[in-house]
């Protein structure tokens, strides 16, 4: 995939000089994002070939790590911790301290067992099933329908689960949050001085939805990182009028789409911005071509399996409905910063005073709000998360323009106060992980106490399943929803097919199908409401 893209890009750039320049910028300026995408596609390729084994994954990972170390000194700029500067700039020191504390609080949650609903449902379970089968395929039925969607981040989780467990996957998502901070800081430096750039990442990282996503193996921070990078490349193109940045931005947005299909809405935003600022529809078409080229293998795979390249969108499983009920962005389970409500409208009045790149950022933010309201609201605050970096940058840019020092300091103080509130709020939410992180509570006891068994979470609280069901056995499961913690050979009723063999039936609740009414109940767990039945021999599905 990577070599094919390089060939197309070289043809598109026309001259030899431009080829060399473009390759330099892609591989030396934006290398971390590109390498991550290539690594994910290597794992995808191994899965399609049916060789998703630890040996091949180890080789791919060694190549990935070597590339990262090789280009380490040439990647994104990280804020330098100059102690002399910190002593002279108390605000910078305070902002840095708040940022570090927020990161520590989030890391505590990362090091605890996974409890996130979607992670236990499919973000981790589907990679686990892929690993068990050593291949990547569409899982039919009504439970794992997301298996047909692009899964750039889940491919990284495949590696995480190969060399570790769910903690490794959570760390991957956590570090996408850190990479997002680094990218946002570098992008902010195009508009703002050092201290205000730091405030921009403090504002972004203190959003409660960012704190929540930072501790779980979801995919939204991966999408956020790639979209920040795409925005950075896009602004470089607007400023420098060099086609290499248009293509770079498109590729990075393609990686965002490969991480989460909803990033297609951002493709619409960029296409509109291109037409507004260049009046050339050909540029917009070129951008869309390269952006869609990156996730194309996923689209083709989905079409082959389901007949729909963006399955399950526009089906009865996941109907796309417009929903304006959440007109107030604060009306979310994890609300975003109220400062956006105050300052983003001001950008419309100050628009003419902005320089070109900040105008692009402002329009991008306005369009982002519009497309978010047109997006299915099943994810609430998670779906607006990728646009919060732009909101944060525009907000801080306006704050920096306030000439009245007292008023400006008041808003800066409010940013710090809200960040401290986020630290205490997320600290309280993550407090439950401390005992298990410090080893004072076992993982088994923690999960037994904190998993939501009424929502279909499965966990073998007393180890009975692990002892009873051997590797040569298989259990058919009914009524469960989140199967990541299943630690024995199983097949779910949602995708069982004719000819599948099993000799146990596990049921959530008391809804044993009539065909198994003569099977013997051998186990019941009152806490988890799980029953296990056996007939003493193998059965075939029909």
KEDREN-35173 format. One record per atom (N, C-alpha, C, O): x, y, z; residue in one letter. Coordinates in steps of 0.05 Angstrom, whole numbers, plus 5000, padded with zeros to 4 digits. Layout:
% residues N
XYZa ...
END
This chain:
% residues 542
501749765000x 500050005000x 501750255000x 501350444985x 503850255018x 505550485019x 507050534994x 507250764985x 508150324981x 509650354956x 507750454934x 508650624917x 505350354933x 503450444912x 502850744915x 502750884895x 502550834939x 502051124944x 504451284935x 504151494923x 506851184941x 509251334933x 509351374903x 510151584893x 508751154888x 508851164859x 506851374848x 507551534831x 504451364859x 502351554850x 503151844856x 502752024840x 504251874880x 505052144888x 507252254870x 507252484862x 509252084864x 511452174847x 510552254819x 511452454808x 508752094808x 507552164782x 506152424783x 506352584764x 504752474805x 503052714807x 504752964810x 503853174802x 507152934821x 508853174827x 510453274802x 511553494803x 510453114781x 511553194755x 514553214753x 515753054739x 515853394767x 518753434762x 520353294783x 519453234805x 522853234776x 524653084794x 525253244819x 525453134841x 525653514815x 526153674839x 523953674859x 524353654883x 521553704848x 519153694866x 518853424879x 517853404902x 519653214865x 519452944877x 521152924902x 520252834923x 523653004899x 525552994921x 524553164945x 524653074968x 523653404938x 522753584959x 520353464974x 520153474998x 518453364958x 516053244971x 516753014989x 515853005012x 518452824979x 519252594995x 520552685021x 520152575042x 522252895019x 523652995042x 521653095063x 521753015087x 519653255054x 517753365073x 516053145086x 515453155110x 515152955069x 513352755079x 514752575100x 513752525121x 517252495093x 518552295110x 520152425132x 520952285151x 520752675131x 522252805152x 520652995169x 521353045193x 518553105159x 516953295174x 514453155187x 513753215210x 513252975172x 510752855181x 511152555184x 509152405182x 513552465188x 514152185188x 512652025210x 511651805203x 512452125234x 511051965255x 508251875246x 507551645249x 506752055235x 503951995227x 503951795203x 502451605203x 505751845184x 505851675160x 506751385168x 505551195159x 508751365185x 509751105194x 507650945209x 507350705204x 506151085226x 504050945241x 501950835221x 501050605224x 501250995201x 499350895181x 500450655166x 498950465161x 502950665157x 504150445142x 504150195160x 503549975150x 504950225185x 505049995203x 502349865206x 502049615206x 500250025209x 497549915211x 496749765186x 495549555188x 497549875162x 496849735138x 498449475133x 497449295120x 500849465144x 502349215143x 500948995159x 500648775149x 499949075182x 498448875198x 495848795184x 495048565184x 494548985171x 492148935155x 492748735133x 491248545128x 495048775120x 495848595098x 496448315108x 495648125095x 497748295131x 498248025143x 495647885149x 495447645144x 493648035158x 491047915165x 489647825140x 488347615140x 489747985118x 488447905093x 489747655082x 488447495069x 492347625086x 493747385076x 493447145094x 494346925087x 492147185117x 491746955135x 494246875150x 494546645158x 496147065153x 498646995167x 499047185191x 501247285196x 496947225206x 497047405229x 498147255253x 496647195272x 500647195251x 502047045272x 504047225286x 504947425275x 504847145310x 506547305326x 509247355313x 510347575315x 510347155299x 512847195285x 512847415265x 514647585265x 510847415248x 510547625227x 510047895240x 511148105231x 508447895261x 507848155275x 510348255288x 510848505289x 512048075298x 514548165311x 516348295291x 517548505296x 516548175267x 518248285246x 517248565237x 518748745234x 514548585233x 513348845225x 513849055247x 514349285241x 513648965272x 513949155294x 516849255296x 517349485302x 518749075291x 521549155292x 522249355270x 523649545275x 521049315247x 521449515225x 520249785233x 521449995229x 517849775245x 516450015254x 518050165275x 518450415272x 518950025295x 520550155316x 523150265305x 523950485313x 524350125287x 526950225276x 526450485260x 528050665262x 524250495245x 523650735230x 523150965249x 524051195243x 521650915270x 521051135289x 523651245301x 524051485303x 525451065310x 528051155322x 529751295301x 531151485308x 529651205276x 531351325256x 530551615250x 532251785246x 527951665250x 527051935244x 526352095269x 525152315267x 527151995292x 526352125317x 527152415318x 525452585326x 529552485311x 530552755313x 529352945292x 529553185294x 527952825272x 526852995251x 523853025253x 522653145235x 522652925274x 519752935275x 518753195287x 520253395288x 516253195296x 515053445305x 516553575328x 517753445345x 516553835329x 517853985350x 516353945377x 513853955377x 517853895398x 516653865424x 517454115440x 519754205438x 515654225457x 516354455472x 518854405489x 518954215505x 520954565486x 523354535501x 523054635529x 522054865533x 523854485548x 523554565576x 526054725585x 527754615599x 526154965576x 528355145584x 527755255612x 525955415615x 529455175631x 528855255659x 529055555663x 527555665679x 530755685648x 531055985651x 528456105641x 527456295654x 527356005619x 524856115608x 522556075628x 520856245632x 522455835640x 520355765659x 520355955683x 518256045692x 522756015693x 523056195716x 522056475709x 520956615726x 522356555684x 521556825676x 518656835669x 517457055670x 517456605662x 514656605653x 513056425672x 512956175667x 511956535693x 510456385713x 508056255700x 507356025707x 506756385681x 504356265668x 505056015653x 503655815654x 507356015639x 508255775625x 508755555644x 507955325639x 509955615667x 510555405687x 507955285698x 507755045702x 506055465703x 503455365714x 502055195694x 501054975700x 501955285669x 500655125648x 502054855644x 500654655641x 504654855645x 506054605642x 505454415665x 505154175660x 505354515689x 504754355713x 501954235711x 501554005716x 500054405702x 497254305699x 497154085678x 495753885682x 498654125657x 498653925635x 499853655645x 498753445638x 501953675660x 503253425670x 501453285690x 501153035689x 500153435708x 498253315727x 495953175712x 495152965720x 494853305691x 492753185676x 493652925663x 492252725663x 496152925653x 497252685641x 497552455661x 497052225654x 498452525685x 498852325706x 496152205714x 495851955717x 494152375717x 491452275724x 490352085703x 489251875709x 490752165677x 489851995656x 491451725655x 490251515650x 494051745661x 495651505660x 494751295681x 494951055677x 493851395704x 492851215725x 490551045714x 490350805718x 488751185699x 486451035687x 487350845666x 486150635662x 489450925651x 490450755629x 491550485641x 491150275628x 492950495663x 494250265674x 492350065688x 493149855697x 489750145691x 487749975702x 486449805680x 486649875657x 485049595687x 483649425668x 481549585652x 480449785662x 480949495628x 479049625611x 476149585620x 475349355627x 474649805622x 471849795629x 470049915608x 467549895609x 471250045588x 469650195567x 467850005551x 468749795542x 465350095548x 463349925535x 464149845506x 464249615500x 464750055490x 465449995462x 468049845459x 468349685441x 469949895477x 472449745476x 471949445481x 473049275467x 470349385501x 469749105508x 467848985487x 467748735485x 466349145473x 464449045453x 465948975427x 465848745418x 467449175415x 468649115390x 471449225385x 473049095370x 472249445398x 474949555392x 477149365400x 479249345387x 476749205422x 478749005430x 477848725423x 479548555417x 475348675423x 474348395418x 474848315390x 475648085385x 474248485370x 474748415342x 477648355337x 478248155324x 479548535346x 482448455342x 483048185356x 484748035345x 481848135379x 482347875392x 481447645376x 482747435374x 479047675363x 478047465346x 479847435321x 480347205312x 480747655310x 482547645287x 485147485294x 486047315279x 486247535318x 488647405326x 488147105330x 489846935323x 485847035342x 485246755346x 484946605320x 485546365319x 484046745299x 483746615273x 486046675254x 486046565231x 487946835262x 490346905247x 489647035220x 491247015201x 487347155219x 486547285194x 484547505200x 483347515222x 484247685180x 482247905183x 479947845164x 480447785140x 477547855174x 475247785158x 472747925169x 472848035191x 470647915154x 468148035163x 466747825181x 466347595173x 465847915205x 464447745223x 461447795219x 460448005228x 460047605208x 457147655202x 455547655228x 456447585249x 452947735224x 451147735247x 450748015258x 451648215247x 449148025279x 448248285290x 449948395313x 449048585326x 452248275319x 453848365342x 456348505332x 456948725342x 457848395314x 460448505306x 460248625278x 462148585262x 458148765272x 457848885245x 459949095240x 460449165217x 461149205260x 463249405256x 465849275245x 467649425238x 465949015243x 468348885233x 468848945204x 471048905194x 466849045190x 467149115161x 468249395158x 469149465136x 468349555179x 469149835176x 472149865177x 473549685186x 473250085167x 476150135169x 477050125198x 475650225216x 479349995203x 480249955231x 483250005233x 484649825243x 484150235226x 486950295228x 487950265257x 489950135262x 486450375276x 487250365304x 487050085315x 488849995330x 484949945308x 484749665318x 486949485307x 487649295321x 488149555284x 490449405275x 492749445294x 494349255299x 493049675305x 495149725325x 494549575350x 496349485364x 491949555356x 491149395380x 491749095376x 492348955395x 491649005351x 492448725345x 495348685355x 495948485368x 497048875349x 499848855359x 499948875389x 501448735402x 498449065400x 498349095429x 497548835444x 498648765464x 495448705433x 494548455446x 496448225441x 496548035457x 497948245419x 499948035413x 502248035433x 503047835443x 503148275440x 505448305457x 504748375486x 506448405503x 502148415491x 501348485518x 498448405522x 497548185517x 496848605532x 494048555537x 492548825532x 493548995517x 490148845544x 488649085539x 490049345549x 489449565539x 491849315568x 493249545578x 495049665556x 495349905554x 496249485541x 497949575518x 496249725498x 497149935487x 493849625493x 492049765474x 491250045485x 491150235470x 490750055511x 489950305523x 492250505522x 491850745518x 494750405526x 497050585524x 497350695496x 498150925492x 496750535476x 496950625448x 495050865444x 495851065433x 492550835454x 490651055451x 491451295467x 491151525458x 492551245491x 493551465508x 495651625494x 495651875494x 497551485481x 499751625467x 498751775442x 500051965433x 496551685430x 495451845409x 494552115420x 494652325406x 493652125445x 492952375458x 495352545461x 495252795457x 497652435470x 500052575473x 501052685446x 501952915444x 500952515425x 501752605399x 499952835389x 500953015375x 497452825396x 495653045389x 496453305402x 496353515390x 497453295427x 498453535441x 500853645426x 501053885422x 502653465419x 505153555405x 504453685378x 505453895371x 502653555364x 501853675338x 500453935341x 500954125326x 498653955361x 497154205365x 499054425374x 498754655365x 501054365390x 502954565398x 504454675374x 504854915371x 505354495357x 506854585333x 505154745315x 506054945303x 502654665311x 500754825295x 500255095307x 500055295293x 499955105333x 499455355347x 501655555344x 501255795344x 504155455342x 506455635340x 506455795314x 507955985311x 504755705295x 504455865270x 502956125276x 503156315261x 501356125297x 499556355303x 500356495329x 499956735331x 501456345348x 501656445375x 504456425386x 506056255377x 505156585406x 507656555420x 507656305437x 505656175440x 509956245448x 510355995463x 508355945485x 507255735487x 507956145502x 506156105525x 503356065517x 501955895528x 502356215498x 499556185489x 499255915474x 497055795474x 501355825461x 501155565448x 500855345469x 499355155465x 502255375491x 501855185513x 499055195524x 497854995531x 497955445527x 495255465537x 493255335518x 491155225527x 493855335492x 492055205473x 491854905478x 489654785477x 494154775484x 494054485489x 492954425517x 491854215522x 493354615536x 492054585563x 489054595560x 487654425572x 488054785544x 485154805540x 484054555527x 481954445535x 485454455507x 484554205493x 484553965512x 482653825514x 486853925526x 487153685542x 485353685567x 484953475579x 484453915575x 482753925599x 479853875593x 478253865612x 479053835568x 476353755562x 475753485574x 477453305571x 473553455587x 472953205600x 472852965581x 473552745588x 471853015557x 471752805537x 474552705529x 474852475523x 476452885529x 479152815523x 480252635546x 481652435541x 479752715570x 480552555593x 479452275593x 480752085599x 476852265586x 475552005585x 476751825563x 477451595567x 477151945539x 478251785517x 481151705522x 482051505512x 482551855538x 485451805543x 485851555559x 488051445560x 483851445573x 484151215591x 482950965579x 482950755593x 482050965555x 480650735545x 481550675516x 482550845502x 481150425508x 482050335482x 479850385461x 478850195448x 479150635458x 477350715436x 479150795412x 481450715411x 478050955393x 479651025370x 479551325364x 480851415345x 478151475380x 477651755374x 480051935376x 480352125361x 481951865394x 484352035395x 486251975372x 487752155364x 486051735361x 487651675336x 486551845313x 488151975299x 483951855310x 482752025290x 483552315294x 484152465276x 483452405320x 484152675326x 486952745318x 487452965306x 488852575324x 491652625316x 491952655286x 493252845277x 490852475271x 491152485242x 489752735230x 490652845211x 487552815242x 486153045232x 487653305239x 487553495223x 488953315262x 490553545268x 492853565248x 493453785237x 494153345243x 496353345223x 495353425196x 496653565181x 492953325188x 491753395162x 491253695161x 491753825140x 490253815183x 489754095184x 492254255182x 492354465169x 494354165196x 496954295195x 498054295166x 498954505156x 497954065153x 498854055125x 497154225107x 498154355088x 494554245112x 492754405095x 493354695098x 493454845078x 493954795122x 494555075126x 497255135113x 497655355102x 499154945114x 501754985100x 501255025070x 502555185057x 499354865059x 498754895031x 497555165024x 498255285004x 495655255041x 494355515037x 496455735037x 496355925022x 498455715055x 500455925058x 502555915036x 503356115026x 503355675028x 505655645011x 504955574982x 506555594964x 502355504978x 501355434951x 503055224937x 503455224913x 504055034953x 505654814943x 504054554944x 503054484965x 503854424921x 502054194919x 502853964938x 501153794945x 505353954946x 506253734964x 504653744990x 504153535002x 503953984999x 502454005024x 499553925021x 498253825039x 498453984997x 495753894991x 495553594993x 493653475005x 497453454980x 497453164980x 498053055007x 496852855016x 499953175021x 500653085048x 498153095066x 497552905080x 496753325066x 494353355082x 492253145075x 491053035092x 491953095049x 489952905040x 490652625050x 488852475058x 493152545048x 493952285058x 493452255088x 492452045097x 494052455103x 493652445132x 490652435138x 489852295157x 489052575123x 486152555128x 485152275120x 483352175132x 486452165099x 485751885092x 486351695114x 484851505119x 488451745129x 489051575153x 486951625174x 486251435188x 486051865177x 483851925197x 481351775189x 479951665206x 480651765163x 478351625153x 478751325158x 476851175165x 481251225155x 481850945160x 481550875190x 481050645197x 481851085207x 481551035236x 478651045244x 477750895261x 477151225232x 474251255238x 472851365214x 473451575204x 470851215205x 469551285180x 468151555181x 467751685160x 467451645204x 466051905207x 467852135199x 466952365195x 470452085196x 472252295186x 471752375157x 472852575147x 469952225144x 469052315117x 467752585118x 467852735098x 466552655141x 465352915144x 467453135143x 466953355132x 469853085153x 472053275151x 473053305123x 473953525115x 472953095107x 473653115079x 471853315065x 472753475048x 469253315072x 467353515061x 468253795069x 468153975052x 469053835093x 469954095103x 472354195087x 472354425077x 474354025083x 476754105068x 476054165039x 477154355028x 474254005027x 473454054999x 472154334997x 472754474977x 470454405016x 469154665015x 471254895019x 471155095005x 473054855037x 475155055042x 476955095018x 477655325011x 477554875004x 479254904980x 477855074959x 479055244946x 475255024955x 473755174935x 473555474944x 473755644927x 473155524970x 472855794979x 475455954975x 475456184966x 477755824981x 480255974981x 481855964955x 483656114951x 481155774938x 482555754912x 480755784888x 481755834866x 478155744892x 476255764869x 476855554848x 476055584825x 478155334855x 478855124836x 477754864846x 478754744865x 475754764831x 474554514839x 476554284833x 476254064846x 478454324815x 480354114810x 482154054834x 482853824839x 482754254849x 484254214874x 482654044894x 483753864907x 480054114896x 478353964914x 478153674905x 478153494922x 477953624879x 477753354869x 480353194874x 480252964881x 482653334871x 485153204876x 485453134905x 486352914912x 484553314922x 484753264951x 483053014958x 483952844973x 480553004948x 478752784954x 479952524943x 479652314956x 481152534920x 482252294908x 484452174926x 484251934932x 486352334935x 488452224951x 487452144979x 488451954991x 485552294990x 484552235016x 483051965016x 483251805034x 481551914994x 479951664993x 481651434983x 480951204987x 483951494971x 485751274962x 486851124986x 487150874984x 487351255008x 488551125031x 486750915044x 487650695048x 484250975049x 482450775061x 481150585040x 479550415047x 481950615014x 480650464993x 480750154999x 478750024994x 483050045008x 482949755014x 480849675033x 479649455030x 480249835053x 478149775072x 475349785058x 473649615062x 475049995040x 472450015026x 472049775008x 469849665006x 474149684994x 473949454976x 473249204992x 471549044984x 474649165014x 474148935031x 471248935041x 469948725041x 470249165050x 467549185060x 465549125037x 463548995042x 466049225014x 464249184991x 464148894983x 462048784977x 466448754984x 466548474977x 464848304996x 463448124988x 465048375022x 463648225042x 460748295045x 459048115049x 460048555042x 457348645049x 455848775026x 453448805028x 457248845004x 455948984982x 455649284987x 454449424972x 456849375010x 456749655018x 459549745026x 460449645047x 460849925012x 463550005019x 463850145046x 465950155058x 461650255056x 461750395082x 459750265101x 458550395118x 459450005099x 457749855117x 458649895146x 461049905151x 456849925166x 453849895164x 452350145160x 449850155164x 453650365152x 452150615146x 450050575124x 450450415106x 447850715127x 445650705108x 444450415107x 443550335085x 444450285129x 443050025131x 441150035155x 441150235170x 439549835159x 437749825182x 439249805208x 438249875229x 441749705207x 443349675231x 444249945242x 444249995266x 445050125223x 446050385231x 444950595212x 446350695195x 442350655215x 441150865198x 442351135204x 442651205227x 442851295183x 443851565187x 441551755189x 440051805170x 441151865213x 439052055218x 440152315228x 441952325245x 439152535217x 440052795227x 438652855253x 436252805257x 440252965272x 439153015299x 440153285309x 442553325313x 438253465312x 438953735322x 438253765351x 438253995362x 437653545365x 436753565392x 438953665411x 438453785432x 441553605403x 443753685420x 444853955411x 447253995406x 443054155410x 443854425401x 445754555420x 447254735412x 445854465445x 447654575465x 449954375468x 449554155479x 452454435459x 454654255462x 455354175491x 456753985495x 454354335510x 454854275538x 452954045547x 453453925568x 450953995531x 449053785539x 450053515530x 448753375514x 452353435540x 453553185534x 454353045560x 454653165580x 454652775558x 455552625582x 458252715591x 458852715615x 459952795572x 462552915578x 462753185564x 463853195542x 461753395576x 461553655563x 464253775555x 466253715568x 464253935534x 466654075525x 466854345539x 464954425553x 469154465537x 469654715551x 467654935544x 467054985521x 466555075564x 464655295558x 466055535545x 464655705534x 468655545546x 470055765533x 469655765503x 469755975490x 469155535491x 468555525462x 465955675456x 465755805436x 464055645474x 461455785470x 461856085471x 460456235457x 463756175487x 464256465490x 465756575466x 465056785455x 467856435458x 469756555439x 469356485410x 469956645392x 468356255404x 467956185376x 466156375361x 466656445338x 463856455373x 462156655359x 463656915353x 463157055334x 465556985371x 467157235367x 468857225342x 469557425330x 469556975335x 471256945311x 469857055286x 471257145267x 467257035285x 465757145262x 466057445260x 466157545238x 466157575283x 466357875283x 469257965278x 469758175267x 471157795286x 473957865283x 475257745258x 477657785253x 473657615242x 474657465219x 476457635201x 478557545193x 475557875195x 477058045177x 479758135188x 481558215173x 480058125214x 482558205227x 484557975228x 486958015233x 483557735223x 485357495224x 487157495199x 486357575177x 489457375202x 491057325178x 489957075165x 488356935176x 490957025141x 489756815124x 489556545138x 487356425137x 491656455150x 491656185162x 489656165185x 488355955188x 489356385200x 487356375222x 484556395211x 482656295224x 484156515188x 481556515176x 480756235168x 478456145171x 482756095157x 482255815149x 481355655174x 479555495173x 482855695196x 482255555221x 479455615231x 478055445241x 478655875229x 476055955238x 473755825222x 471855715233x 474055835195x 472055715178x 471955415182x 469755295182x 474255295186x 474355005192x 472754945217x 471254745217x 472955115237x 471555065262x 468555095259x 466954945269x 467755305244x 464855345239x 463555115224x 461455015231x 464955025203x 463954805187x 463954545204x 462254375201x 465954515222x 466054285239x 463554265257x 462454045260x 462754495268x 460354495284x 457954415268x 456254265277x 457754505243x 455554445226x 455454145220x 453254025222x 457654025212x 457653745205x 457253565229x 456153355227x 458053665253x 457553515277x 454653485282x 453653275291x 453153695278x 450253685282x 448853515261x 446653415266x 450153465239x 449053295218x 449953005221x 449252835205x 451652955241x 452752695246x 450952535265x 449852655284x 450552275261x 448952115280x 450152155308x 452552125312x 448452225327x 449352305353x 449652075373x 449252105397x 450251835363x 450651605380x 453051635398x 453251505419x 454951805390x 457451825405x 457652075421x 459552105436x 455752255419x 455752495435x 458352655432x 459152725410x 459652715455x 462052875455x 464452745441x 466252895432x 464452485438x 466652355424x 466852445395x 469052465383x 464552495383x 464552555354x 465452835348x 466052905325x 465353015368x 466353285363x 469253315372x 470553515368x 470353105385x 473053115396x 475153185375x 476953345382x 475153075351x 477253145332x 477353435324x 479353535313x 475253585330x 475153875322x 475954055346x 476254295343x 476153935370x 476854095393x 479654225391x 479954455401x 481654105379x 484154245375x 483854515360x 485054715368x 482354515339x 481854755323x 480354955340x 480955195341x 478254865355x 476755045373x 478655175393x 478455415399x 480455015404x 482255105425x 484155315413x 484655525426x 485155275389x 487055455377x 485755725371x 486855935377x 483355715360x 481855965353x 481156115379x 481456355380x 480355965400x 479656095425x 482056235437x 481856465446x 484356105438x 486756225450x 487756455433x 488756655443x 487456435407x 488256655389x 486656905395x 487857125396x 484056875400x 482457105407x 483157215434x 483357455438x 483657035453x 484457125480x 487057285478x 487357485492x 488957205462x 491457345459x 491157615447x 492957785450x 488957665433x 488457915419x 487158125438x 486958355431x 486258035461x 484958215480x 486958415491x 489058335502x 486558675487x 488458875495x 488258955524x 490259035536x 485958925536x 485658985564x 486858755580x 485858535581x 489058815594x 490658605607x 489058465629x 489158225631x 487458625644x 485958495665x 483858295654x 483558085665x 482558375633x 480558205621x 481857955609x 480857735612x 484157995596x 485557765584x 486457575606x 486257335603x 487557685627x 488457515650x 486157365663x 486557145673x 483757495663x 481457355674x 480757105659x 480256895670x 480857125632x 480256885616x 482456685618x 481956445618x 484956775620x 487156585623x 486856435650x 487256195651x 486056585670x 485556465696x 483356265695x 483456055708x 481256325679x 478956145676x 479855885662x 478955665669x 481655905643x 482755665630x 484155485650x 483755245650x 485755605667x 487255455688x 485255325707x 485555095715x 483255485716x 481255375735x 479755145723x 479354945737x 478855165698x 477454945685x 479254695682x 478354475684x 481854745678x 483754525676x 483954385703x 484154135704x 484054545724x 484254425751x 481754275758x 481854065771x 479454375749x 476954235753x 476953965739x 476053765750x 478053965715x 478253715700x 480053515714x 479453275715x 482253615725x 484053445740x 482653315764x 482953075768x 481153475779x 479753365802x 477453175794x 477052965806x 476053245773x 473853085763x 474852815753x 473852605760x 476852825735x 477852575724x 479452425746x 479452175745x 480552565765x 481952435787x 479952265803x 480552045811x 477652385809x 475552235823x 474651995807x 474151775819x 474352025781x 473451805764x 475451585762x 474751355761x 478051655763x 480151455760x 481151355787x 482951175787x 480051455809x 481051365835x 480751065839x 482350945853x 478650955828x 478150665832x 480350495821x 480650265829x 481950595802x 484050445790x 486550425808x 488250245804x 486850595827x 489350615843x 489950355857x 492250275857x 487950235869x 488549985884x 489549765866x 491349615875x 488449735843x 489349525825x 492049595812x 493649425806x 492449855806x 495049945794x 497349895814x 499549815806x 496749945840x 498849905861x 499049615870x 500749555887x 497349445860x 497549165867x 496149085892x 496448865902x 494649265904x 493149215928x 490549065923x 489348955942x 489749055898x 487248915890x 487948755864x 489148865846x 487048515863x 487548355839x 485848455816x 483748575820x 486748405792x 485248475768x 482548325768x 480448445761x 482548075776x 480047925777x 478048045796x 475648065789x 478948125820x 477148245839x 476148515829x 473748585833x 477948665817x 477148935806x 474948905785x 472949045786x 475348725766x 473448685745x 470848575755x 468648645746x 470948405775x 468548295787x 466848505800x 464448495801x 468248715810x 466848925825x 465949155806x 464049295813x 467249185783x 466649425767x 465449375740x 464449565727x 465549135729x 464249085704x 461249095707x 460149045728x 459949175685x 457049215686x 455748965674x 455248945650x 455248765691x 454148515682x 451248545672x 450348375657x 449848745681x 447148785672x 447048875643x 444948865630x 449348975632x 449449065604x 450748855586x 451348915563x 451048615596x 452148395579x 455148365579x 456248225562x 456448495599x 459348445602x 459748155611x 458148055627x 461748025601x 462447755610x 465047765625x 466947895617x 465147615647x 467647565661x 467447315678x 465447275691x 469447155677x 469546905692x 470546955720x 472846925726x 468647055737x 469447165763x 470746965781x 472447035797x 469946705779x 471046505797x 472846305783x 473746105795x 473446355757x 475246175742x 474045915734x 475445735725x 471445875737x 470145615731x 470445555701x 471045325693x 469845745684x 469845705655x 472645625646x 472945435630x 474745755656x 477445695648x 478245415656x 479745285642x 477245315679x 477945045688x 476244835673x 477244615667x 473744895668x 471944695657x 472244665626x 472144435616x 472644885612x 472644875583x 475544865573x 477045065577x 476344645561x 479044605552x 479444715524x 477444805511x 481844715514x 482444835488x 481144675465x 480544785444x 480644415470x 479344255449x 476344285450x 474944175432x 475244425470x 472444465473x 471644725459x 473344875450x 469044775459x 468045035449x 465245085461x 463544905463x 464845335470x 462245405482x 460745585463x 461845775451x 458145535460x 456445715444x 455145905464x 453845825483x 455446165459x 454546365478x 452046505468x 451846585444x 450146545486x 447646685480x 447246915499x 447646895523x 446347145488x 445447365505x 447647555515x 446947755528x 450147495509x 452347675518x 452847895497x 452147855474x 454048115506x 454548335487x 457548395486x 458648435464x 458848415509x 461648495510x 463348245518x 463348165541x 464748135498x 466047875501x 469047885503x 470347685501x 470248125507x 473148135507x 474347955529x 476447835523x 473247945552x 474447795574x 473747495573x 474347355593x 472547395552x 472247105549x 474946975546x 476447055527x 475646785563x 478346675563x 478246375556x 479846215567x 476446285539x 476146005531x 475146005503x 474046195493x 475445775489x 474445755461x 471445795460x 469945665475x 470545975443x 467646025442x 466846105413x 468446165396x 464246095409x 462946205385x 460346335394x 458946225410x 459846575384x 457446715393x 455046645374x 455446585351x 452746645386x 450346565371x 449746755347x 448346685329x 450947005348x 450447195327x 451747125301x 450847205280x 453946965302x 455246895277x 455846595274x 457446515257x 454446435290x 454746145286x 453646065259x 451746175249x 454945875246x 454045785220x 453745475219x 454745335237x 452445375199x 452045095197x 454644945196x 456545015181x 454844735213x 457244575214x 459044635238x 460844485244x 458644865251x 460344945274x 459744745297x 457544665301x 461944675311x 461744475333x 461944615360x 463444805363x 460544505379x 460644615406x 459644395426x 458044225418x 460544405450x 459644215470x 458844335496x 458244195516x 458744605497x 457644755520x 455944975509x 456345075487x 454045055525x 452345295518x 452345475543x 451445405564x 453345725539x 453345925560x 451146125554x 450846225532x 449546185574x 447246365571x 447246585591x 447646535615x 446746825582x 446347055600x 443347065608x 441647075590x 442847055633x 440047055642x 438846775642x 440346575645x 436346755637x 434946495638x 433546445612x 431246345611x 434746525590x 433446505563x 434746295546x 435746345524x 434846045557x 435945825542x 434145755519x 431745705522x 435245755494x 433545675471x 432245405475x 433445225487x 429845365465x 428345115469x 429944865460x 429544655471x 431544895439x 432944655428x 434944545448x 435744315445x 435644705469x 437544605489x 436244535516x 437544515536x 433644515516x 432144475541x 432844215555x 432444185579x 433944025540x 434643765553x 437543765562x 438543565573x 439043975557x 441843995566x 441844025597x 440044125609x 444043945608x 444343955637x 445644215646x 447644305636x 444344345666x 445444585678x 447744505697x 447244355717x 450144585691x 452444505707x 453644735723x 455344695740x 452744985717x 453945205732x 452045445730x 450745495710x 451945595752x 450345835753x 451846035771x 452645965794x 452246285761x 453546495777x 451446715782x 450546845764x 450746745807x 448646935815x 449547225809x 447947395802x 452147275813x 453147555810x 453047635780x 452147865774x 453947465763x 454047535734x 451547445719x 451247525696x 449847285732x 447347185719x 448047015695x 446647025674x 450046855697x 450946675675x 450446385682x 450846295705x 449446245662x 448945955665x 450445805644x 450745895621x 451445575651x 452945405632x 451645125631x 451045005652x 451145035607x 449844775602x 451744595587x 453444685572x 451344335592x 452944125578x 451243885572x 449243825585x 452043745550x 450643505543x 452543265543x 451643035538x 455043315548x 456943095549x 458243015523x 459642805522x 457743165501x 458843095476x 458643325456x 457543535463x 459743295432x 459743515413x 457043535399x 455643335395x 456343785393x 453843845377x 454644005353x 456644145353x 453043975332x 453444125307x 451244325303x 448844265309x 451944565293x 449844755287x 448444675261x 449744555243x 445944735259x 444444665235x 442344875229x 440844855210x 
END
